Amino acid sequence: MPGVVPGPSINGLSNATLPYIVKLADQGFAAAVAADKALALGVNTYQDKVTYQAVAEAFGLPYTPLKA
């Protein structure tokens, strides 16, 4: 329903994502992902490797666990 209530929708999205953006900016990618399991779960690819098993399986690609 974002088209019906664009203001509250963008506020909700911003409130949900801003803490992760701040962590990435303050700590850098590797440190932020290593320190935050939830953030690490959102990483699908890293350094030309598929780091999310379901994505790798869906596309028939090799899976490589994330090591940031």
RODO-2510 file (C-alpha; in nm, 4 decimals, decimal comma):
residues 68
     n   res          X          Y          Z
     1     m     0,0000     0,0000     0,0000
     2     p     0,2918     0,2439    -0,0319
     3     g     0,1149     0,4307    -0,3123
     4     v    -0,1846     0,5014    -0,0922
     5     v     0,0128     0,6278     0,2087
     6     p     0,3557     0,7295     0,0759
     7     g     0,4590     0,9413     0,3763
     8     p     0,4109     0,6774     0,6465
     9     s     0,5534     0,4085     0,4153
    10     i     0,8812     0,5908     0,3588
    11     n     0,9030     0,6761     0,7291
    12     g     0,8634     0,3100     0,8191
    13     l     1,1259     0,2029     0,5674
    14     s     1,3673     0,4698     0,6881
    15     n     1,3168     0,3761     1,0527
    16     a     1,3810     0,0101     0,9755
    17     t     1,6932     0,0571     0,7619
    18     l     1,8658     0,3614     0,9118
    19     p     2,0266     0,1763     1,2062
    20     y     2,1956    -0,0638     0,9621
    21     i     2,3138     0,2194     0,7391
    22     v     2,4640     0,3969     1,0391
    23     k     2,6461     0,0793     1,1486
    24     l     2,7871     0,0304     0,8002
    25     a     2,9005     0,3930     0,7839
    26     d     3,0532     0,3964     1,1322
    27     q     3,2187     0,0539     1,1357
    28     g     3,2734    -0,0332     0,7711
    29     f     3,1258    -0,3361     0,5982
    30     a     3,3434    -0,6143     0,7411
    31     a     3,3263    -0,5007     1,1040
    32     a     2,9539    -0,4229     1,0927
    33     v     2,8642    -0,7589     0,9408
    34     a     3,0905    -0,9459     1,1831
    35     a     2,9324    -0,7690     1,4812
    36     d     2,5659    -0,7913     1,3745
    37     k     2,4169    -1,1315     1,2893
    38     a     2,0972    -0,9732     1,1527
    39     l     2,2977    -0,7549     0,9160
    40     a     2,5052    -1,0539     0,8041
    41     l     2,1874    -1,2446     0,7191
    42     g     2,1022    -0,9740     0,4663
    43     v     2,4213    -1,0227     0,2648
    44     n     2,3468    -1,2292    -0,0475
    45     t     2,6759    -1,1791    -0,2321
    46     y     3,0220    -1,0657    -0,1300
    47     q     3,3459    -1,0518    -0,3275
    48     d     3,1931    -1,2235    -0,6332
    49     k     3,0575    -1,5159    -0,4283
    50     v     2,7000    -1,6082    -0,3355
    51     t     2,6887    -1,6018     0,0448
    52     y     2,3226    -1,6883     0,0965
    53     q     2,2492    -2,0558     0,0512
    54     a     1,8907    -2,0222    -0,0716
    55     v     1,9971    -1,7743    -0,3415
    56     a     2,2795    -2,0035    -0,4549
    57     e     2,0423    -2,2998    -0,4766
    58     a     1,7767    -2,0996    -0,6606
    59     f     2,0234    -1,9999    -0,9310
    60     g     2,2291    -2,3185    -0,9371
    61     l     2,5430    -2,1400    -0,8193
    62     p     2,8037    -2,2495    -0,5684
    63     y     2,7405    -2,1382    -0,2099
    64     t     3,0220    -1,9816    -0,0080
    65     p     2,9598    -1,8969     0,3593
    66     l     3,0090    -1,5291     0,4405
    67     k     3,3499    -1,4424     0,5796
    68     a     3,3677    -1,0641     0,5883
***
